[in-house]
């Protein structure tokens, strides 16, 4: 007679311990290490004297200025766009949404590079058009204002998406009832829609602020040439000028970033209090305001905005990848594909970067999927407090600014591994582990929502058919969640492939990633090569996004960040 | 095969009120038991404990000599040799009809020609042979239901569990499927347990009905008996049509109360009252009877259904061949009643 097992659940006994161990290693351990270092160094605060330096306070001030300023621009841009796209009879909503969200998926250093190529005296595009300012005049984007503007553009899609999710559930009948009650369209907007949109607006603003605090790519490209430092770039420069107190300073600065980001989220919690408006009623159709004759003007306006934030910078990027050298105007005599030839066939640095990034992104995307499927299964089948803790632990490293996570991994792996006595610091493996930690949440989300949507009786029927855990996984569950698993792999690959912040701190000779290569090429003045590499990255991003777009109808709702 | 025994079975999800408490029940070999009760009464939890999806907090489940579950542990569902038709049918959308039906065989290592012939036989029983290569999404609700049934048939399970399998079908399909279930039961000889909240289904299909309410088992009996001799107010109200009258009847005497005793009780206003179930077919218009007021009269096709009110304000139901005006007083005789 078969033995009775002690538990009636569908999960094998090893599943929970495995997931807990993996999550603790990837999330708990680095976070605990950082917290420990930060607290210890803070208690011995006088040892570093970090907070007596004016540079530190300037960086804190700059961080606050740029992230608050960026947030304001993001909210203005994102909210306007969200209101028009969800509430009016605006045409081409799908295409506009895709184009508007694209800047979010383009790596920030590429955005910054594109804007630098678009403006300033050396812009090949402006030169070709004869609009360039005289040589020697300053690049206007190398300033706090430039950083604010670009952070605003980069994070506007976050506000757009947060707001769109809330507005999309706003039922048409609520608006129609208000119209019947005698309210004019503008009155309906003020009295009904705006109050209901406030939670989304607050959430979007908070995400934009926190993302601004942690952004490294934009202030690195725009700030460092003008000696304007924010906290992430200050950490980076401290690491470059490695000294005795470096670890202590870096962990303290990371703590400051974490505290600022935490304050932003606390402010959000406070602002959201008492604003939990659950929408009652059928939210089938969206509310639709007719724009009338104003529609064409609105559409043209958005085309213009998209031209300036998306088309023009990308065109400038392409233009500067086609000129033979910095400062040369682009025309039929000068145009050449040398830069592409150089990065694809000659430069060993970029070739290594390609190999590294493809290896890191591919391994992260596929390797994480294995844990993700098991974790998502566990979370779906075993809801409760422990599941919430596990989800929280997985999300923290993703929510945390990348630079903070990188510091945590440096602290964790600076010394050789115990027992093995091997150091992975300076190898590609430290980047890989940091990516596993950072992108666990990205990988988990599509798979977890697919499991939650799955009718549990599909698995129960397989159990009664006699299929054990691995058999059910193979025959029933994995085939059913396959589209979401595919989306998870592509999303992680997409983000990891052009990632800069984490690898900027963790790379060393031979382990540079594409993000680092773009940054270094630009830093060393090879803007044509940096642009060519960026163009390839943008093309790859767009292709992968289109691939996901084709998968979209097989995916659970909310899996693709640019759709809902 | 052997009889299925539930022994003081209890399940507490920790919500403050046990979902199932102290249910003891024996299903004879080859029996067809309907678990009947309103939603939330614990019948589905009992079914899921028999299947092995939930572990009992207390008590045990035996299949013949084998212990399937007790307070300390439980045999996983994959080792129980049971099959189930789910309310949602639980067909796997990525497999064809034949693959769905043949999956339990595949797991048991049956392949090749043996697999094909057994799948074909199972599909033949539910008359779906020509749909073997289709996907479940191409089928209608009734056809999906039959695929789910064929999947149960294919391995000759010891026990077949059915979780409100007809809840999602329209009335016309329901009666056709009831016929299929009856055939299936006769043919397979498996012990079947059928969860439903529809007493009509339960009576039409089952050899035994178990009525549950608020986690407790109220009564187990064959359909005719549970209809004629229900135990207690809850079973009386749940099974069949009827009204419960509170009348001052004597404590002793038979539980089947004849008209003279009922008439006497109507005249008696003193003394403690006892609940008595009156079926509508036993209430007939008769000049010898007591006066009741017709409060509504609804045409139901083959007859009229009357709602009646006694002088004391209690409600009764009756059938009539002719229409009666609302509000009139008419004499009725209650041929018999059943003391609950």
Interface residues (C-beta under 8 A of the other chain):
Chain A: X1 X2 X3 X4 X5 X6 X7 X8 X10 X455 X457 X458 X460 X461 X462 X463 X464 X465 X466 X467 X468 X471 X475 X476 X479 X480
Chain B: X51 X52 X53 X54 X55 X66 X67 X69 X70 X72 X73 X74 X75 X76 X77 X78 X79 X80 X81 X82 X83 X84 X86 X87 X88 X90 X91 X92 X93 X94 X103 X104 X107 X108 X151 X155
